[in-house]
Amino acid sequence: MTAGGQRPFADVLDELCLRPGDRPRYTNVELAERIRLDGGEITHTYISQLRRGDKDNPTCRTIEGLATALGVHPACFVGGRAGLREGERPGWRRGAVKHLFGAVYPADRGPFSPEEVAARISAGPHGSISANYLRELLAGTSANPRLKHILGLAEAFGAAPAYFFDDELAARVDEQLETRLAMDELGVNTVILRTAQQPPPPGVRDKILLALVRALHPGVAAEDAIRRALEPDGAPVAAEDETR
């Protein structure tokens, strides 16, 4: 494992090359040619260096090119899944960095600045990054970060590195983040903490669920649906007094 607990890139790539399964087994020269035919740029010498671990910081495009040529999901190089869904063409998720900046921060303050995140990454095990480069990733003007930048971003925000490549994983994570943000905004976490050591008073659970529904799916229809689901033996759940 690397300093950040990540399996070395060289180990993953070498295993994919040596044990291709149903895929063709390529030499380094053949793999480089396959990537070039797909529109990428890489030399067989560089592939050899990556497999030996002499080079360990490929760009995102290199990771994508290797994954396409080897018939795997690029997330597998950063601890994610290897299998591809039918018709799936995964790659760097341009909006991922911006979404994490907007969703992951302490409840008692606003989002982190690029300077704060750059300082956190640069103090970690994955090398330095500049605030200006983070701004380029945020704006989408750069979409080719290096592996260590990806690992540093993941560690800074407490995300799985595969989040930056895998739409399925990202959808699950984003749903959890949305719920947490809604709970923080509505003070629901405070209620849960206060009642964690004892059964909640009557109606508290219902208010928590109604607050979440109102935040995540605003509208009368959604609120009515959750009230019907909460009705004990047909007794209606009272609507909250909106004038308070």
C-alpha positions as CSV (number, residue, x, y, z in Angstrom):
1,M,0.0,0.0,0.0
2,T,1.1,3.6,-0.6
3,A,1.4,6.2,2.2
4,G,-2.3,7.1,1.7
5,G,-3.4,3.4,2.0
6,Q,-3.9,3.2,-1.8
7,R,-2.7,0.1,-3.7
8,P,0.3,1.1,-5.9
9,F,-0.6,1.9,-9.4
10,A,2.2,-0.3,-10.7
11,D,0.7,-3.4,-8.9
12,V,-2.7,-2.8,-10.5
13,L,-1.4,-2.2,-14.0
14,D,1.0,-5.1,-13.9
15,E,-1.7,-7.5,-12.7
16,L,-4.0,-6.3,-15.5
17,C,-1.3,-6.9,-18.0
18,L,-0.2,-10.3,-16.7
19,R,-3.7,-11.7,-16.0
20,P,-6.0,-10.2,-18.7
21,G,-8.8,-12.8,-18.3
22,D,-10.9,-12.7,-21.5
23,R,-9.0,-9.7,-22.8
24,P,-6.0,-10.0,-25.2
25,R,-2.7,-10.1,-23.4
26,Y,-0.5,-7.2,-24.7
27,T,3.2,-6.6,-24.6
28,N,4.1,-3.1,-23.6
29,V,4.7,-2.2,-27.3
30,E,1.3,-3.6,-28.3
31,L,-0.5,-1.8,-25.4
32,A,1.1,1.5,-26.4
33,E,0.1,1.0,-30.0
34,R,-3.5,0.1,-28.9
35,I,-3.7,3.3,-26.9
36,R,-2.4,5.4,-29.9
37,L,-5.0,3.8,-32.2
38,D,-7.6,5.0,-29.7
39,G,-6.2,8.6,-29.9
40,G,-3.9,8.5,-26.9
41,E,-0.3,9.3,-26.6
42,I,2.0,7.0,-24.7
43,T,5.3,5.1,-25.3
44,H,6.0,1.5,-24.5
45,T,9.0,2.7,-22.4
46,Y,6.6,4.8,-20.2
47,I,4.3,1.8,-19.8
48,S,7.3,-0.3,-18.7
49,Q,8.2,2.4,-16.2
50,L,4.7,2.5,-14.8
51,R,4.6,-1.3,-14.5
52,R,7.9,-1.3,-12.6
53,G,6.9,1.6,-10.4
54,D,9.8,3.8,-11.7
55,K,7.1,6.3,-12.7
56,D,4.1,6.6,-10.4
57,N,2.2,9.7,-11.2
58,P,0.4,9.3,-14.6
59,T,-2.1,11.9,-15.8
60,C,-5.8,11.3,-15.9
61,R,-5.7,10.8,-19.7
62,T,-3.0,8.2,-19.3
63,I,-5.2,6.3,-16.8
64,E,-8.2,6.6,-19.1
65,G,-6.1,5.4,-22.1
66,L,-4.8,2.4,-20.2
67,A,-8.3,1.5,-18.9
68,T,-9.8,1.7,-22.4
69,A,-7.1,-0.4,-24.0
70,L,-7.3,-3.0,-21.2
71,G,-11.1,-3.1,-21.2
72,V,-11.6,-2.0,-17.6
73,H,-13.1,0.9,-15.6
74,P,-10.5,3.6,-14.9
75,A,-11.7,3.6,-11.3
76,C,-9.9,0.3,-10.8
77,F,-6.6,2.1,-10.8
78,V,-7.7,4.0,-7.7
79,G,-9.4,1.3,-5.7
80,G,-12.7,1.2,-7.5
81,R,-14.5,-1.3,-9.7
82,A,-12.9,-2.9,-12.8
83,G,-16.0,-4.1,-14.5
84,L,-17.7,-2.0,-17.2
85,R,-21.5,-1.8,-17.7
86,E,-22.8,-2.3,-21.2
87,G,-22.2,0.9,-23.3
88,E,-20.4,2.6,-20.4
89,R,-17.5,4.9,-21.4
90,P,-16.3,6.3,-18.1
91,G,-13.7,9.1,-17.6
92,W,-12.8,12.0,-15.5
93,R,-16.0,13.6,-14.0
94,R,-15.5,17.3,-14.6
95,G,-18.0,18.4,-12.1
96,A,-16.8,16.2,-9.3
97,V,-14.3,18.6,-7.7
98,K,-16.8,21.5,-7.8
99,H,-19.4,19.3,-6.2
100,L,-17.2,18.3,-3.3
101,F,-16.1,21.9,-2.7
102,G,-19.8,22.9,-2.5
103,A,-20.9,19.9,-0.3
104,V,-18.1,18.9,2.0
105,Y,-17.4,21.5,4.8
106,P,-18.0,21.9,8.5
107,A,-21.6,22.7,9.5
108,D,-20.4,25.9,11.4
109,R,-18.8,27.6,8.4
110,G,-18.9,27.9,4.6
111,P,-17.1,25.9,1.9
112,F,-13.3,25.6,1.9
113,S,-11.3,28.0,-0.3
114,P,-8.9,26.6,-2.9
115,E,-6.0,27.9,-0.7
116,E,-7.3,25.9,2.3
117,V,-7.7,22.7,0.2
118,A,-4.3,23.2,-1.5
119,A,-2.6,23.6,1.9
120,R,-4.3,20.4,3.2
121,I,-3.3,18.4,0.2
122,S,0.3,19.7,0.2
123,A,0.7,18.8,3.8
124,G,-0.4,15.2,3.1
125,P,1.4,12.2,1.5
126,H,0.5,12.9,-2.1
127,G,2.7,15.9,-2.9
128,S,1.8,19.6,-3.5
129,I,-0.8,21.3,-5.5
130,S,-1.5,25.0,-6.1
131,A,-4.6,26.9,-5.4
132,N,-4.6,28.2,-8.9
133,Y,-4.6,24.7,-10.3
134,L,-7.5,23.9,-8.1
135,R,-9.4,26.8,-9.5
136,E,-8.7,25.4,-13.0
137,L,-10.2,22.1,-11.9
138,L,-13.2,23.9,-10.4
139,A,-13.8,25.9,-13.5
140,G,-13.4,22.8,-15.7
141,T,-10.6,24.5,-17.7
142,S,-8.3,21.7,-16.7
143,A,-9.5,18.1,-16.8
144,N,-6.2,16.2,-16.7
145,P,-4.9,16.0,-13.1
146,R,-2.2,13.6,-12.2
147,L,-2.8,10.6,-10.0
148,K,-1.4,12.1,-6.9
149,H,-3.6,15.2,-7.3
150,I,-6.6,12.8,-7.5
151,L,-5.5,10.9,-4.4
152,G,-4.9,14.2,-2.6
153,L,-8.3,15.6,-3.4
154,A,-10.0,12.4,-2.3
155,E,-8.1,12.5,1.0
156,A,-8.8,16.2,1.6
157,F,-12.5,15.7,1.2
158,G,-12.8,12.2,2.7
159,A,-14.0,10.7,-0.6
160,A,-13.1,7.5,-2.4
161,P,-10.7,8.3,-5.3
162,A,-13.0,6.3,-7.5
163,Y,-15.6,9.1,-7.0
164,F,-13.8,11.1,-9.7
165,F,-14.4,8.4,-12.3
166,D,-17.4,6.3,-11.3
167,D,-20.9,7.8,-12.0
168,E,-22.6,5.0,-10.0
169,L,-20.5,5.5,-6.9
170,A,-20.8,9.3,-7.3
171,A,-24.6,9.1,-7.4
172,R,-24.7,7.2,-4.1
173,V,-22.2,9.5,-2.4
174,D,-23.9,12.7,-3.7
175,E,-27.2,11.4,-2.3
176,Q,-25.7,10.9,1.1
177,L,-24.0,14.4,1.0
178,E,-27.3,16.0,0.0
179,T,-29.1,14.4,2.9
180,R,-26.3,15.4,5.4
181,L,-26.4,19.0,4.1
182,A,-30.1,19.1,4.5
183,M,-30.0,17.7,8.0
184,D,-27.3,20.3,9.0
185,E,-29.3,23.1,7.5
186,L,-32.5,22.1,9.3
187,G,-30.8,21.3,12.6
188,V,-31.9,17.7,12.3
189,N,-28.5,16.4,13.4
190,T,-28.8,18.3,16.7
191,V,-32.2,16.7,17.4
192,I,-30.8,13.2,16.6
193,L,-27.8,13.8,18.9
194,R,-30.0,15.0,21.7
195,T,-32.3,12.0,21.5
196,A,-29.7,9.3,20.7
197,Q,-29.5,8.1,24.3
198,Q,-33.2,7.8,24.9
199,P,-36.4,7.1,22.8
200,P,-37.4,10.3,20.9
201,P,-40.5,12.1,22.2
202,P,-43.7,11.5,20.2
203,G,-43.6,13.2,16.8
204,V,-39.8,13.9,16.7
205,R,-39.1,11.1,14.3
206,D,-42.0,12.3,12.1
207,K,-40.7,15.9,12.1
208,I,-37.2,14.7,11.1
209,L,-38.6,12.7,8.1
210,L,-40.9,15.5,7.1
211,A,-38.1,18.1,7.3
212,L,-35.9,15.9,5.1
213,V,-38.6,15.3,2.5
214,R,-39.3,19.1,2.5
215,A,-35.7,19.8,1.9
216,L,-34.9,17.1,-0.6
217,H,-38.2,16.9,-2.5
218,P,-40.1,20.1,-1.8
219,G,-43.8,20.0,-2.7
220,V,-47.2,19.2,-1.2
221,A,-47.4,15.8,-2.9
222,A,-44.1,14.6,-1.4
223,E,-45.1,15.7,2.1
224,D,-48.5,14.1,1.8
225,A,-46.9,10.8,0.7
226,I,-44.6,10.7,3.7
227,R,-47.4,11.6,6.1
228,R,-49.5,8.7,4.8
229,A,-46.5,6.4,5.2
230,L,-46.1,7.5,8.8
231,E,-49.8,7.1,9.8
232,P,-50.1,4.5,12.6
233,D,-53.3,2.4,12.1
234,G,-54.9,5.0,9.9
235,A,-54.4,7.9,12.4
236,P,-53.2,10.9,10.4
237,V,-49.9,12.6,11.2
238,A,-50.6,16.3,11.9
239,A,-49.1,18.8,9.6
240,E,-46.6,21.2,11.2
241,D,-47.7,24.7,12.0
242,E,-46.1,26.7,9.3
243,T,-46.7,30.0,11.1
244,R,-44.1,29.2,13.9
